[in-house]
Amino acid sequence: MFTITRLEHTPPESIDSQIMQMVIDYVTDISMVGIAPSNPLYPLYQYGVGHEVHQYLQAMNGSRGFAVELIVALEDEDPSVVAGFVLYLPVQDDPQACAVAYMAVKTGQRRKGVARAMLQKMLERYPHAELACFVGKVPYFEALGFQVLAARGPQVLMNTRDQQTDGLLAVLDIAPIYNSVEVRQIHAYLLKQHGKRAMTDAEKQRDRQLDQMTRQARLFVQQRLSE
């Protein structure tokens, strides 16, 4: 059904564009903010998270000085079609460890073992793997061999082992993305489209949701670790 392929260099445009489309389509699922499509700020996060993933893909050529790897699931019937991807970061000073940055599977290809196959491919090379997910996804990743370690903001930190790696993990600084001219232009457009009150309400709604998810993650982890 699917061919699972690891890429260690910047993917060709045909794969890159499909990954970027998945990021835009599923930004609610893969963003740490969990922004809802109904929130007027949604397009801003589509751009911000999309730009971050784009930078990671570009960094696969070694230009940023740290390692980025990508696993894609290609449909057997049409190998030009990407069914899913896992973007992950090998840990410096620990050849067995990595951290998942972003992962997505197309809606029509879910519940077919695509994510499991991609993660297994990653774990063959990096058995000490870490990821963060929302509380609702914890049982899924537990079934794949990950265990709960701690709360990290609105998400639950999970690992294939009972401790984090001691190695260093290099990540992109995303602050420049959200301080960029492009984001300011998008915000100005949204402000004009929705009005100041609606945008203020959207920010409050986002912050309330983040607070709620952060409390939920913390309580969930406390309960799970005390069992």
Disulfide bonds with the S-S distance in Angstrom:
none
